[in-house]
Amino acid sequence: MSPHSKRTLKIVIVVEQFNPNKGYLEYYLARELTKLGQKVYILTFGWSRNILRKIFEDGFEMVSLPYIGIINGLHIPNLAGIIYIVKFLRREKPDIIHCQPIFSPTNLLLIQLKDLFHYRCVGSILTGEFNLRNMIKKFLFKLSIATVRLVKNKIDYFFGLNKNVALYVSQTFSIPLEKIEIIPLGVDVELFKYNEAERISVRKRLGIGLDDVVICHTGRLIPAKQVEVIMESLRRLSTNFPKIKFLIIGDGDKKYLKYLKEHALRLHIENHVIFHPTVHRKYLPSFYSACDIAVWPAAPSISILEAAAVGLPVISGSKFFYEELEKYKMGYVIKRGNISELVQVLNQLVSDENLRKKISYNCRYLTTTKFNWNIIAKRYYNAYLKALYSKEEFNKDDS
């Protein structure tokens, strides 16, 4: 154990938007770090037109800044916000600034101020998929590459969700692999766990038979999720498996949701498909408990680990982010949007209850022992300590 491992740090996590109800990384990380005795601030935008400070019941504090505009999801703080940032740094004297993402205007300002206020900067570059479908998006992506390369020497550690992300970040942004800490996403295993009573209750409420096999998909509905791929797979499977159901939980793009409902009619599977509005994350475990398999055939989703924690075998079309699903026998990874592969995998899972139970056990065990937010937060804390102290000093024995 490091001689510094019991030190209380002041940690500022900087994100563009903060919604504790959705349970993204910044919420869980702030909550678990606070449980570990650290002083944690969330620096964000959009809660108020003025500067707002709020202490959450989990013990961390949020500071919301005003802004003058948003470019590609990145907020530009106004003059009052910039002045407040400088005063905040002078008053609170943080040890660590955790940038999500590093190339946002606010984080670039904080990176430039690090030597003046004597803190360390760490953070992520790749937190999700980049949309490069038009010239503007491609230009902004190239701009982010140039920006990160300019400031990379001021960043003490970078974070990558897995080896694929770390390698991509290293090659694209010219960052040595030894400066990239691989830390996966986590899941709240106390909230997301199986409940037999809720399984029965939700199925009864939704008109689903106890012997039906239910496939689910949750999250914001956008074309990049390719939910229609699941529908087409369902059409092919429904002849041999008349008791199969597909539960879609979520809202989002209204045109896409309308398309999906019409598509179910075109495929003549409307009796197998159930649409349900977005559910607060506190109630999602009940819906997952009512299901048997979870599928995200294209764009990645944080919901994958949540479903796995409840014990659902998961299928992902995002090999880049979720290649380890097969390695840990938590589910399957298919080629993005590949209907034939999805049909093949679903056919195995729907027809073999014992296989589902075996994978379900692996999912619960691994999310509890490897992807538990309590464990993930400790890994981030150790990375912060490595950023604060030299490697030799960090590895010293307490003796």
N, C-alpha and C positions, 0 to 999 in steps of 0.2 A: 504494500500500500504506500502511496506517496505521502511524504511528510506534510503536504499541503492539502490532503484530501478532506480535511475537516474544516477548511477555511470557508467562511460565508462570503459569497460573491454578490456583487451588484450586477445584474444581467439585464440588458435591454434588448428585447426582440422586436425588430422593426419589420412590419408587414403593411401591405397596401390596404387591406381590408381585414377587419377582425369581427368574426361572428361566433361567439362561444356556443351557440346552439347547434352549429354544424360540426363542431369538434375536430377542426383541422389541427395540423401539427402545432401551430403557435399556442392554441388553447391548452392542449394536453401537456405540452412541454412546459409552459408557464405553471400549470397546476402542479405537475410532478416535481419540478425544480423547487417550487415553494414548499412542498412537503419535505424536501430534503434540507430545508432550512435556508434557502437562498432568497435574496431580495430580487424580485423579478418585476420588470416593467414591460408593458406592451406599448410600443409607439406606432400609431396608426392614423387613419383618416376616416372622415365620413360620418362620425357620430354626431357632430355638431358643426355649425358654421363658425363657432368660436372655439377657443381652446377648452377642452374638457378633460378633467381628471376624475377617474372613478376607480374605487377599490372593489374588486369582486369578492364574493363570499369565499372563493377558493384561496384568497390571501394575496394575490398579485394585483398590481395597479395598472390601469390603462390610461394612456395619454393620447387624446385624439386631437389632431392638428387641422387647422383650416388650410385650404388649398385654392389655387387659382385656375387649375385645369387638370385634365387627365389625358395622357397620351399612351395609347395601347395598354390601358389598365394601370399605368404608373402615374401617381399623383405628384403634382408640382406644388410644394408648400408656398404659401404667400409670405410676404415680408414679416408679418407678425409671427407666423409659424417658425421661420428661420431664427428670428430673435429669441423666441421661446426655447428652441433647441439649444442654442448657445447658453442661455441661462440655466436650462435643465442640466446640461453637462457640467457646468461650473458648480451648481448646487449639489447634485446627486453623486458626482464623481464615480461613474460606472467603471467596472473592471472589464466587462465584455459587451461589445455591440454585436448582436447576432443578426445579420442582414438577410432578409428574405424578400426579393433576390438582391444580390450584390449590386447590380447595375441600375437600381431605381435612383431617381434624382436625390431623394432623401438619404439613401445609403451612400451615394457618392459624396455627398456633403459630409456625412459622418466619417467616412474613410479619410477625407482630407483633414479633418479636425483631430484625428486620433493622436498625433504627436503632441499637439497643443494641450490636450486634456489627459494624456497618458493612459489610454485604454487600449485593448486589443480588439481587432475586427476579425470575425469569422462569418461564414455564411454559405449559402447555396446559390448556384447559378441556374441549375436546371431543377425546377420544382414541378414541372408538368410538361405536357407536349407543346412544342412551338407550332403555331399555325402559320405556314409559309405558302398560303394559297394565292397570294397576290403580291404585286411588286412592292407595295408599301410595307407589308409584313416582312418580306425578304430584306428590304432596306433596313428596317428597324432591327432585325436579327443581326445583320452585318455590323450595324452600329453598336449593338450590345457586345459583340465579339471584340471590336476595336476598343470599346470603353473598358471592358474587363482586362484586356491586355495592358492597358495604360496604368491600371491601379492594382494589378495582381500582386505586385511586390509589397503592397501595404496590407494585404490580407494574410493573416497568420495561419489560418486553416480554412480549407474549403470542405464542404460536405457533399457526399454522393449517396444516393439511396441504395445502390448496389454496384457491382463491378462494371456492369455495362455503362452506367451513368458516369462512374469515375473515369473510365477509359475515354469515353466520349468528351467529357469536360477537359481531360488532360490533352487530348489531341486537338480539339477545336480551339481551346483558349490558351494553349501552350503553357500548361501548368504541370509541374512535376507531380507524379503520382504520390510521392511521399508527403505532399502537402494536402492530399485529399483523404479525409476520414470517411470511411464507408459506414453509414449508420442508417438502417432501414426505417420505414415508418412504423409506428406502433399502433396498438389497439387497446381500448379500455376493456379488459377482460372481466372486470367486475360488473360492468353494465351489459356487455355483449356476451350472454351465455344462454344456453338452451333452457326453455321452460315448457314442460309438457302441458300444463294447464292452459297456458297462453296459446299453445299450438291448437288445442281443441277449441278454445274460445274464438280465436281469429278465424279459423276455418268455418266454424258455424256462422259467424257474422258475415263472411264473404260468400257463403253458399258453396263451400268446397267440401267434398266428401272426405271422410277420414282415411279412405283407402286410395284417394287420388295422389298422384305424384306431381308435385308442384315445383316448377322452375320459376325463379324470380330474377328480376333486374331492378335495381334501385339507383336513385341519383337523378341529377338534372338531365332532362331529355333534350338532347341536341343531336343533329345529324351525325356528328363524329362518333357517337356511341353505337351507331348501326344496329339499332334494336330490331329493324326489319329482318336482319339476318337470323335472329332467334325465331321470328315468326315463320320464315320460310322453312327453317329446320322443324319447327312444330308441325307445319303442314305435312311434311314428309313422314313424321313419326306418328301422327295422330291416328292413322289407319290401323297400325299395329298396337297402338297404346291409346285406346279411347278414353282412358281415365287420366290422361295427362292434362295439366293446366299450366298456364303462363301468367304470372302475376307481375304487372308493371307498376312500380311505385315511384311517383315523381311527377314534377311539372317541368316547366322550362320553355322551350321554343314552342309557341302556340301552333304555328304552322306545321311543325314536325309532329306534334301530338295529334293534330287533326289528320295528318297523313297516315300515322300509325293506326288510328282507329278505322280509317277508310281502307287501309291495306289489309287489316284483319278481315274485313267484309269481303274484299276481293279474293282473299285466299280461302274463304269459307271456313275460317277457324274462330269466328266471333264467340262461339260457345265455349271455346277453350281459353280465351284471353280475358283477363280481368284488369281493368285500369283503376288505379287508386291514387288519390292525390299524395303529395309529399307528406311524409310522416316525420315528426320531431324525432331526433336521434334517440331520445329516451324511450320511445315506443317502438323503434325499429327492431330491437331484439325479439319482441313478441311476433312481429311479422316474419322475421327470419326463422323463428321457431316453427312457424306454420308451414315452412317450405322444406324442400328436400335437396335442391340443387340451385346454385346461383351462377349466372352467366353475364359476362361483359365481353362481347366478341370483338371489340375494337378499342376505342380510347380507354386509357386506364382510369381507375376509380379508387378512392380511399375506402369505398364500401367493401372492396374485396376482402380485406383483412377483418372487417367487422362481421361479414357473413361467415368467414372461416372460424372466427372465435365462437360463434353459435354452433358450429359443427357442420356447416354446409360444405360439401365438395364444391370447389369453385373452378370455373372455366374462364380463362382470359385470352384475349386476342392481342395482348400487349407483351410480347416476349421481352422487349427492351426493359420494361419496368418489373415484370412479374415472372421472369424465367425460372426463379427459384421455386415456384409452386410445384412443379414436377419433381424437382430435386428433393424437396421435403415431403413428397407424396401427399400434398394438400389438395391436389386437383390436376388440371390439365392446361397446357398452353397450346393454342391453335394458331395457325397463320391468320393474321388480321382479316376478319370478315369472311373467312372461308366456310361456306355453308356445308360442304361435303365433310370436312373435318369435324365440324360441330355436330352434325347428324351422327357421325360415327361414335363420337365420345358420349353424346347424350343417350344414344341407343344402349351403350354399355351400362351407364349409370341408372337409367330408368328401369332396365330389365333386371338389374342385379342389386337387390337391397343389401346383401351382405357386403358388396363392394362399397356401397355408400356408407355403411356403418364403419367399415375399416378406415376409409378416408376421413370420415367425421371425427374419429378418435384422434387421428394424426393432426387434424386441423386444430382441435381444442388443445391438445398437448403442446403443439409448437407455438401457437399464439400465446399461450400462458408462459412458456419457458423461454421463448426467443423474441417475440414481438410485443410483449407486455410493456406498456408505456412506462411503468416503474423502472424496468430494466433499460429501456431506450434512453430515458432521461439521465440515468447515471452515466451512460456512454457519452452523452453530450457534455455532462459536467466534467468528465475526465478530459474531453477534448478542450474544454475551456481552460482547464489547468495546464495542459500542454502548451496552449497558446500563451499563457501567462509566464510560464517558467521554461527554462531550457530543458531539453530532453534528458540530459544527464541529471539535472536537479529533480525533475519529475520522477525519475526512476529510482531515486535513493530509497533506502530502507528507512523506516522510522528509527531504527537503531543508529 
